[in-house]
Amino acid sequence: MLFNPKLFKEKLSNQLANSTYSNVEVLQLLARLIKELYVHANLSDQCSQEKQVYYFSMEFLPGRFIETNLLNLDLLDICKDILLEYHYAPRDVFQSELDAALGNGGLGRLASCFLDSLAALNYAGHGMGLRYQYGLFEQKMKDNHQIELPDRWLGQNGYEWEELQSNESVIVQFGGRVHSFMKNNRLTFELIGTEQVKASPYHIPIFGFQNQRINSLTVWKAEAIPYPPPIEFEAFSKSKRHAEQLTEFLYPDDTSYEGKVLRLRQQYFLVSAGIQQILSQYINAGHSLSQLPEKRAMQINDTHPALIIPELMRLLIDHHLLDWEEAWKLTTQVMSYTNHTLMNEALETWPVFLLKEQLPRIYQIIEEINRRLCEDVLERGLSEGESIDDIAIIIEEDIHMARLATIGSHKINGVAKLHSSILKNQLMKAFSTRFPERFTNKTNGISHRQWLMNANPLLSDFISSLIGESWKTAPHKLESLLSYQDDLDVLTTLADIKTANKNSLITKLRTELEIDILPTSLFDVQIKRLHGYKRQLLNLLHILYLWDLCHEKPDALRVPRTFIFAAKAAPGYHYAKRIISLIAAVAKQINQDKKTKGKLGVVFLPNYSVSQAEWIIPAADLSEQISTASKEASGTGNMKMMMNGALTIGTRDGANIEMAELVSNENIFEFGMAADEVIAYEQNRHYSPRDIFNQDIRLQKALSKLVDGTIHGDEVAFQDIYYSLLYRGDEFFLLKDFGSYVHTQSQAENQYLDSQAWQKKCLINIAHSGYFSSDRTIAEYASEIWGLT
Ligand code: CJB
């Protein structure tokens, strides 16, 4: 059926004419109408002949859906007009939607951009995730410390976009033991005495951009199985509690790994529920299992859902009676795996005893995969210097999930060129030499619909006025903007748009948070999870240096600057929380300093989220992407700010390198060590942060502030941070890169003084940012990994 905007218009107007509503009620009304008129009338056809892709991810971070959905259904302008007609402010209505924060950071946000692009490109591609009752924690600041509160994203009346499909519930089993016996001349395996949990799917519609496509994000909720009465109330409520715990919380940790039983159970719950549903729909549609790889593809988003490999093997062998070889062939052809980090602590391993206890049949299958792999490798021979431990999945008492994901997939990719190359040539070398054709790169991308069209309508409209609308469906066409790079009127308008976006942010911060920032200052922005390797602390050392400079030579700072930070730290990551406290303490002190007022400002915005990012990014002048080279797999905030006309100051890390290749070196501010230098230091070169400290008076002055009482607000005066840099090895090479960072910052400042030259660089960045649309990334996954047409 065709989408019918006329009906939507009529129904919305009628409803609004008949009663007065609060903003939340209008939002709920809009969601209800969209579901009624578009989803119910056009239920996605899971059984169609098209090949279906499933993106399995423990995290999705969509933020708000309302504007995205209206835009994609081509209802945004109609809806705004009607709301205004009935005296509702569209922005207020839209902002009453709570963010769905079912993810921590980049990984989950990428998954959401991918769903948006899958639908926009008219592919049948769906998300499979968990319906955590509490999403990523709400961050409050109290006396400069991060406080974590539960995130009640479901609201009081439930979540407006979801729809429970109770007829599609499945049972997921934990524990028990494996009973093996002969049946019809075949060794058969059966799980007995298991704990059973009901998995109920909630579908959230994902609309394609003005193309009639509706896909879905399915999020699974864990529930106890209601036993027939009579039941013992106490026993039932205990098992209910135990079952529901499974999808209660999102693990608030992105790049480090928590070896918790609950986390393992969550991972299995997702993959078992998802794959059971996919297989049963597939079989009900009358397809044959031998054709599974032609009709279905499954992407494993980092190792968290890697148990899908043994789970599919279990279903094919134990339930559908395929033999091992057949099942393995189908499984590896269907699966593909994306690695998102090389950080050691994030490379998941699970203790053997835990799998044996929680998932005994899955353990047997992993053991068999490992046995066959090792046997095959030994038969073909190890290379010089290699050991079987470089390739085995089970080493001593640990199961290495990245290796399991790799051996069970036909394609393995990293998320930017540098990252994919380190993945292939270092971390997974033993695999890539044996299966070179499996390794590939897919540089990340972002949805230009959400991050440019929706987040920055002023810029988006201006672009269309210059080059037409075609960039909206073909973002590489943003390159046509290059012909305006010397057009003074265009550059002036670009500057005006930035000023308008900065003013909107200023107003919002003033009214909502009582934070005042200098409207005329350069907005220097670092917004992302707080992690040692992302080096928010390096940014702060530069701020402390500038603070000194301002005192010593009042005219030295030629451009007033506001440093904007927003970041959540994992609750168990003590060092990251200390850095948040330090930023907040420094901000307080600098903002009170009369001598530097009007020149230097620092703000830490609490509770960073997708919708907060949508305000900050269009207002950013300088984008801080300053990770230790080799550590940031790709980054995606770098792409968002580039697309919104901010210039990047960054290391040669992740996707920064590809940004520099596109815009050329003079349009990006690069500094610091390259990845191979960092790796050389890590492997064998001697690094002495104290030698650097002893030779650099700027560093001495900046760092001494952490311990000499200048920065108030902490009983131990931030000695721990001081010591981590000077006496505990400075793991992320802040001191090493400090000199080059300060120098490059001052180049950026010089450049900003020449507004026209600055705007020209911004325009060149915007023009090349189309490459970083997730439409390009998804088109590559589709043709090179998923085999979609
Ligand atoms: N990433 O956000 C996470 N969480 C993880 O557990 C592992 C990686 C990030 O994924 C993004 C999407 O690929 C990358 O851009 C980013 O560099 C990486 O840290």
Residues whose N, C-alpha, C, O or C-beta is under 5 A from the ligand:
A	BS01	CJB	G105 G106 L107 L110 D254 T255 H340 T341 V415 E632 A633 S634 G635 T636
